[in-house]
Amino acid sequence: MEDEAQLVTMRKTLKVTKPRFDASLVYLTRKFMDLVKIAPDGVLDLNEVATTLGVRKRRVYDITNVLDGIHLIKKRSKNLIQWVGSDLDQVAGKATQQQRLRDELSDLSTMEEALDELIKDCAHQLFDLTDDKENTKLAYVTYQDIHSIKAFQEQIVMAIKAPEETKLEVPAPKEDCIEVRIKSTKGPIDVYLCEVEQDNLGAKTFEDMDTLTSETK
């Protein structure tokens, strides 16, 4: 009974000491690397390192043995080591650049998603307009409409009148020309050349324009 009582007492008095983070090898390694960054030519005196970090020299050896094993430092003497790995400033710069590129990629992805939603919304609105039979009689554009667009002024605009399901393709432009391909199986295709002038607006309509082609392909 006395032995059991002593065992219980010992269990109560024993305390498990958890390792403190500030004394861990990871924390000390980070502090060690901070010293390497500011050391002239990457050379450190291990005695000074132990004093600066406030640890025993044995703990510093734990760090240097690992770094020496992966060829990031070399021993110049018993207490002196030198960093021989990559330039730490360049490594930090590359990390910053990579983070900046990741941020830009994230911004572009967000913008792409927003544009996709906008395209879907525009397509949905366009389908609603074309499916409404009441809008069929208003499905045209006049010369005055084109003339009112400033970007078209003093230019020749091609206006295309084609049946449903007409396919239009624009291959990669060449140095001296741009090719446009139009194909329809449900009726003729009318292409009008509309020269947009700043003056003499008049009351022109597409019927007054020059018809370039009118055929089914």
Protein Blocks (a to p, Z undefined) as FASTA:
>chain_A
ZZmmmmmmmmmmpccddddfklmmklmmmmmmmmmmmpghhiacfklmmmmnopafklmm
mmmmmmmmnopaccfbfkbccdfbdcfklmmmmmmmmmmmmmmmmmmmmmmmmmmmmmmm
mmmmmmmmmmpmklmmmmccdfklmmmpmklgoiacddddddehiacddddddfkbccdd
dddfkbccddddddddfbhnljadfklpccfbdcdZZ
